[in-house]
Amino acid sequence: MNTNNSIINPKVTTTHQAKQAYVYVRQSSLSQVVQHGESTELQYQLVERAILLGWPRERVHVIDEDLGKSGAGSDQRQGFQFLIAEIGLGHVGLVLSFDASRLARNNSDWHRLIELCSLFATLIADGEQLYDPLLYHDRLLLGLSGMMSEAELHHIKELSRNNIRIYSF
């Protein structure tokens, strides 16, 4: 740590810090928003992580328009669409999300995000790690994380279908 309480990380450059940082906040359903408020609050706290990584508070923005919306697809998530557009315009130096499943629960959206972040030199971070999609190992880990997130969603849907079949008799 340096004297201004920011975290020194060699992946973060002044070029990244000159752009905006976006914290993406999402819960899958309105009931999760109500019942798991602590999870939503933890996601909002990622603003502090961006500041620790060197972004001035005025360049850290929260996208929370997708609270209560599933990450299974991006067509109904205006916040995610806005984030993708901002990355594609070269405005974003850092995207923060509590975990990969907050950003996307399908490989198409997830890999499109990783590709855009790679093309426009945008870092991706969660509560613990900082990834640079330009680095092979980071891109590999991000890809695996996205695949696991999609598989988890598939498993949740299968359990729900099985429970509906069991209890409908």
Number of C-alpha atoms within 10 A of each C-alpha: 9 7 6 8 11 15 16 13 11 6 12 20 12 10 10 20 18 15 17 23 29 25 26 26 26 30 24 16 15 13 11 16 18 12 11 12 13 11 16 19 12 13 24 20 15 23 22 14 20 26 18 17 19 22 24 14 14 9 16 22 15 16 17 19 15 22 20 17 18 21 26 21 16 20 10 13 19 14 20 26 13 13 20 17 14 14 24 16 11 16 18 26 25 27 24 27 21 22 18 22 24 22 28 23 24 21 20 15 20 24 17 12 22 21 16 18 24 18 14 19 19 30 22 24 21 18 14 8 10 18 20 21 25 17 11 10 12 16 18 12 13 20 18 14 17 25 19 17 24 22 15 14 17 15 12 12 12 12 12 12 11 12 11 11 10 9 7 7 5
